[in-house]
């Protein structure tokens, strides 16, 4: 199944956001937009409904998502890409909406990302985490292989598989896998 996200204007006009997918042809057919995040670094939990049934985004809820997905190293908060949020939601629902999404890394400040690049060749210098377009996570009770399989079926964004570090990376960049 190939899914495509696009935005024509801004979040202020929620009707400008659409999600096209063979199984979700109209915005009102999107899956429920309720997710529970647990940040493993701050021990914070957020249960949030970020979009209503008509497809309108709740800007206050999105601010709460931005806060829980902030850079855990600096505390800096940035706007997370709503396309990423929808991608994570679809993957979560594909694994039966099971459990909380345990956040390993959401937004990364440029300073923190530079530190990671210095420490490891595996950290990307131009990481989409710095633009608020990537999330590293796991779902307790769901294998990483199941999460990866669900993401691969969507054929959207970047999908990184890190079984040794026990997380999946999703981003809203072009489709690619590693």
C-alpha positions in Angstrom: 0.0 0.0 0.0 1.4 3.4 -1.0 0.4 6.4 1.1 1.1 10.0 0.5 0.8 13.1 2.8 0.7 16.6 1.5 -0.1 20.1 2.8 -1.3 23.0 0.6 -1.2 25.9 3.1 -0.8 25.9 6.8 -2.1 24.2 9.9 -4.3 27.2 10.7 -6.5 25.9 7.8 -6.8 22.2 8.8 -8.8 21.4 5.7 -5.6 22.1 3.7 -4.1 18.8 5.2 -5.0 15.7 3.4 -3.9 12.1 3.5 -4.3 10.0 0.4 -4.2 6.3 0.8 -6.1 3.5 -1.0 -7.7 2.5 2.3 -8.3 6.1 3.5 -9.5 8.0 0.5 -11.1 10.9 2.4 -9.7 12.9 5.4 -12.7 11.7 7.6 -11.5 8.1 7.0 -8.2 8.6 8.8 -7.6 6.5 11.8 -8.4 7.9 15.2 -5.8 10.5 16.2 -5.3 9.5 19.8 -1.9 8.5 20.9 -0.1 8.0 24.1 3.6 8.9 24.3 6.1 8.1 27.1 9.4 9.9 27.0 12.0 7.4 28.3 14.4 10.2 29.2 12.1 12.5 31.1 9.5 9.9 32.4 6.7 12.1 31.1 3.5 10.6 29.6 1.1 12.3 27.3 -2.2 10.9 26.1 -3.4 13.2 23.3 -6.0 13.5 20.6 -4.3 15.8 18.1 -6.9 15.8 15.3 -10.7 15.7 15.5 -12.9 13.4 13.4 -13.4 16.1 10.8 -9.6 16.3 10.2 -9.1 19.6 12.1 -5.8 19.7 14.0 -5.9 20.8 17.7 -3.0 23.3 17.9 -2.9 23.1 21.7 -2.6 19.3 21.5 0.2 19.7 18.9 2.0 22.0 21.3 1.8 19.3 23.9 3.2 16.8 21.4 6.1 19.2 20.6 6.8 19.5 24.3 7.0 15.7 25.0 9.1 15.2 21.9 11.5 18.0 22.8 15.3 17.6 22.8 15.9 15.6 26.0 19.5 16.9 26.1 18.8 20.7 26.0 15.1 20.9 26.7 14.6 22.9 23.5 11.1 22.5 22.0 10.5 22.7 18.3 7.5 22.1 16.0 7.2 18.5 15.0 6.1 17.7 11.4 2.4 16.7 11.4 3.1 14.4 8.5 5.5 12.5 10.8 2.8 12.4 13.5 0.3 10.9 11.0 2.9 8.4 9.9 3.6 7.2 13.4 -0.2 7.1 14.1 -0.8 4.8 11.0 2.1 2.5 12.0 0.8 2.4 15.6 -2.7 1.6 14.4 -1.4 -1.1 12.1 0.1 -2.9 15.1 -3.4 -2.9 16.6 -2.9 0.4 18.4 -1.1 -1.5 21.1 0.3 0.4 24.0 2.3 3.5 24.5 4.8 4.9 22.1 8.1 5.0 24.1 10.1 7.9 22.7 13.8 7.4 22.5 14.5 10.6 20.4 12.2 13.2 18.8 13.5 16.6 18.1 17.2 17.2 18.5 18.8 20.6 18.9 21.6 21.3 16.5 24.0 21.4 19.4 23.0 18.0 20.6 23.0 16.5 17.1 26.6 17.9 16.6 27.6 16.1 19.8 26.1 12.8 18.6 27.9 13.2 15.2 31.3 13.7 17.1 30.7 10.6 19.2 29.5 8.2 16.4 29.8 7.8 12.7 26.2 6.5 12.7 24.7 9.8 13.7 23.6 11.8 10.6 25.1 15.3 10.4 21.9 16.5 8.6 19.5 14.5 10.7 15.8 15.0 10.1 15.5 15.0 13.9 16.9 18.6 13.8 14.0 19.6 11.6 11.4 17.9 13.8 10.8 15.3 11.1 12.0 12.1 12.8 11.1 10.0 15.8 13.0 7.0 17.3 10.7 4.8 19.4 9.5 1.4 20.5 6.2 0.0 21.6 6.4 -2.3 24.6 4.8 -5.7 23.8 5.2 -5.3 20.0 8.4 -6.6 18.4 10.5 -4.2 16.4 10.1 -6.5 13.4 6.3 -6.0 13.6 6.6 -2.3 13.8 9.1 -2.2 10.9 6.8 -4.5 8.8 3.8 -2.2 9.4 5.9 0.8 8.4 7.2 -0.9 5.2 3.7 -1.7 4.1 2.9 2.0 4.0 6.0 2.8 1.9 6.3 6.3 3.3 9.2 8.2 4.7 12.4 6.8 6.2 12.3 3.6 8.1 15.4 2.7 10.2 15.6 -0.6 12.1 17.9 -0.6 15.2 17.4 -4.0 17.0 20.6 -3.7 19.0 19.6 -0.2 20.3 15.9 -1.4 20.5 14.1 1.2 18.5 12.6 2.0 15.1 13.3 5.3 13.3 10.5 6.9 11.3 10.8 10.1 9.4 8.8 12.2 7.0 11.6 12.4 4.4 11.6 10.4 1.1 10.9 6.7 1.3 14.0 4.7 2.1 15.0 1.9 4.5 18.1 0.9 6.4 
